[in-house]
Each structure stands twice: as structure tokens, then as C-alpha cells.
Amino acid sequence: MARRYDCTDVTDRKTGLREAASAVRRGELVVLPTDTVYGIGADAFSPDAVGDLLEAKGRGRNMPSPVLVGSPNTLHGLVTDFSEAAWELVDAFWPGALTLVAKHQPSLTWDLGDARGTVAVRMPLHPVAIELLKEFGPMAVSSANLTGHPAPQDCDAAQEMLGDSVAVYLDGGPTPDSVPSSIVDVTGATPVLLRTGALSAEELRKVVPDLEVAP
């Protein structure tokens, strides 16, 4: 039976964050609010948990799960060949609606799907999400919806779709924005905008003028 916690209540929030972190450590799934939409999260380093996440969404391995972090410093242990331009984007837009696709450390024992040696990583601008990520560590997090359905902006919509496949729901109220994050590939010499979301190419080019836009 799924447990749900009202994160607008101080006591419930504290209990919910503790229970959510414990659930993730047990290999279970949790739903959390972010600055864009609600996400379904799992231990990024547990292949079984990530597999359960993809299964709960009805999503294939060909669409690997992004990873959310609670601090830019976490990147040092996750990615390699991270360019100066990539760090400039982090400094300018994290926490916030920018996902970076980078080469992950070859020593990492994780299986996020068919990611071909890369990881899509973001630090969300939401206090509940950041608290959970700081408590637990990096999490595989995807939008908390069934594939093909709209990404939820409130906990009710997420719970209606995902039900008891999730152990803990953290209800932070409606999310501030329905626009997804922008995705920039920083695996090469020049950053490439793969998806325009909350941040436009013009905004990103103020920081990295040589940004290219994928066709």
C-alpha cells in the first residue's frame, strides 16, 4: 500500500522525506515534486529498481532514465570529460530546468537503459526534491506518468496513473511549471541543444555563445 505525505506540512514533510529515502534504499520507487513536473524516482545504482521504474511507466530501455542530483559537486563522481562550457552552464542554470547529457564515469556500475556511455543529469529547483537528493544521493528520475500520457503537475495525477507501483508519494502541491527542462549535449567539443524547454537557445547562448541546435 502506497504511503503519501503532505510536504506543505512541516512534520509530514520531515517524516515523508525520511520514509522516501528509506524506500529508495530498499529498492522501491517514490514520487517527488520538481520545478517542472512530478517525477518517479529510484536508486540510480540499482539496476532492478531502475528496471521497475521503466516498467511502472511502461517505458522501454531505449529511453534511459535521467539522473537528478542535489548538488553540482556530485557531478565530479558521475561524469568525465566535462568541458569548461558544461561547467559554465551548470554555474548559470543549476538548480533549474537544464538537463545536461554527459559522458559518465566508466567505473560506475549502473544500468539506466540504453544510454551508450552517457547520462542525462539535472539539479532541480525544488526544495523537497533537493532535500531528498541530499539525503539519499543521485536518483534515476523520470516524469511520473504512464508513457503516452501527460506528465503530472500534481500528486493526485501521478498517483492515479502509478498507484501501488510506488511506495511513497511526496505531495508538494502543484508544480510551478509544466514546461520540461531544456536538454543540452555536452559530450562533444561544442554544446548541442537537443530539446528546447524552459530555456531557449538565446538564453543558453548568453552563457555558451557557440551552442548549436540539433536539427
Secondary structure, DSSP 4 states (H G I P E B T S, - for coil): --EEEETTSHHHHHHHHHHHHHHHHTT--EEE--SSS-EEEEETT-HHHHHHHHHHHT--TTSPPPEE-S-GGGHHHHEES--HHHHHHHHHH-SSSEEEEEEEPTT-----SS-TTEEEEE--S-HHHHHHHHHH--EEEEESS-TTSPPPSSHHHHHHHHGGG-SEEEE--S-S--SPPEEEE-SSSS-EEEE-SSS-HHHHHTT-TT-EE--
